[in-house]
Amino acid sequence: MIDDATFWTLTVLLGIGTFLIRFSFLGFFGRRQLPDWVVLHLKYVGVGVLPAMVTPLVLWPQATGGETDPARVIAALVTFLVALRLSVTGALLAGMGTLYLMQALL
């Protein structure tokens, strides 16, 4: 496990680093109109990054020692299906509710 001082040092440094990355982009292009193709590609960044971060946590969660947990898989599927039909907030609430329900039942 990581000690508290190292954790907070890394957290602050990573926060500063991500701020500088975003600020540099906005500083260069803040007053300019971006080309349409750049705006189109930027719209897909969140759609690509979020599943890349969530999928390993669903399929190989550390809480179960890396074993696939049916409760997490079912909750992820419910979240995905609700997101297709409703809103992001509805998907989050449905996914959380399903996860807690499945953990209680299984």
C-alpha positions, 0 to 999 in steps of 0.5 A: 500500500502507498503511504499518505504523503506519497499519495497526496503528493502524486494526487496534487502533481497529477492534478497540476499536470492535467490542469496544465495539459488542458490549459495549454490546449485552451490557451492555444485554441481558446479564441480560435474556431476549431475546424469541424473535423477536430470538434467531431473527433473531440466529441468521441473522446468521452465515449472512448475513454469512459468505457476504457476506464470502466471495463477492467473494473467490471470484468476484473475487479480488485474487490474480488481478487480479479475474478469476474463478479456477476453482480458487476456485469449485470449492473454494467449491462443494465446501465448500458441499456438504460443509457440507450433509452433514458439519460445519463443520470437514469443510467447511473441510478439504475446501475447503482441500484442494480449493483446494490440489489445484485450484491444483496441477492447474490 
